[in-house]
Amino acid sequence: MANGNNDQRPAAKDPEDWVTGDEPMTGPQQSYLETLSREAGEDLDDDMTKAEASERIEELQQKTGRGA
């Protein structure tokens, strides 16, 4: 890391502002959501957009303790 700021993450774009946010969630998103949902004891909505899936991943990461 040339600048020594290895603990700072780049600014993330809000999922609601994604150009492809309305497209169906990706395979990796669905797979990770299945894992997180199972760990959290919650049902998975298989019909989410990429943006919705990203937001749900963040919620479940917090709930399961997998959040950064």
VENMO-V567466 format. One record per pair of residues at least 24 apart in sequence whose C-alpha atoms are under 10 Angstrom apart, sorted by the first residue. I is the first residue (numbers start at 1). J is the second residue. If there is no record, write none. Layout:
I/J, I/J
This chain:
14/51, 14/54, 14/55, 15/49, 15/50, 15/51, 15/52, 15/53, 15/54, 15/55, 16/50, 16/51, 16/52, 16/54, 16/55, 17/51, 18/50, 18/51, 19/51, 20/49, 20/50, 20/51, 21/48, 21/49, 21/50, 21/51, 21/52, 21/53, 21/54, 22/48, 22/49, 22/50, 22/51, 22/52, 23/48, 23/49, 23/50, 23/51, 23/52, 24/48, 24/49, 24/50, 24/51, 24/52, 24/53, 25/49, 25/50, 25/51, 25/52, 25/53, 25/54, 26/50, 26/53, 29/53, 29/54, 29/56, 29/57, 30/54, 30/57, 32/57, 33/57, 33/58, 33/60, 33/61, 35/60, 36/60, 36/61, 36/63, 36/64, 36/65, 36/66, 37/61, 37/63, 37/64, 38/64, 39/63, 39/64, 40/64, 40/65
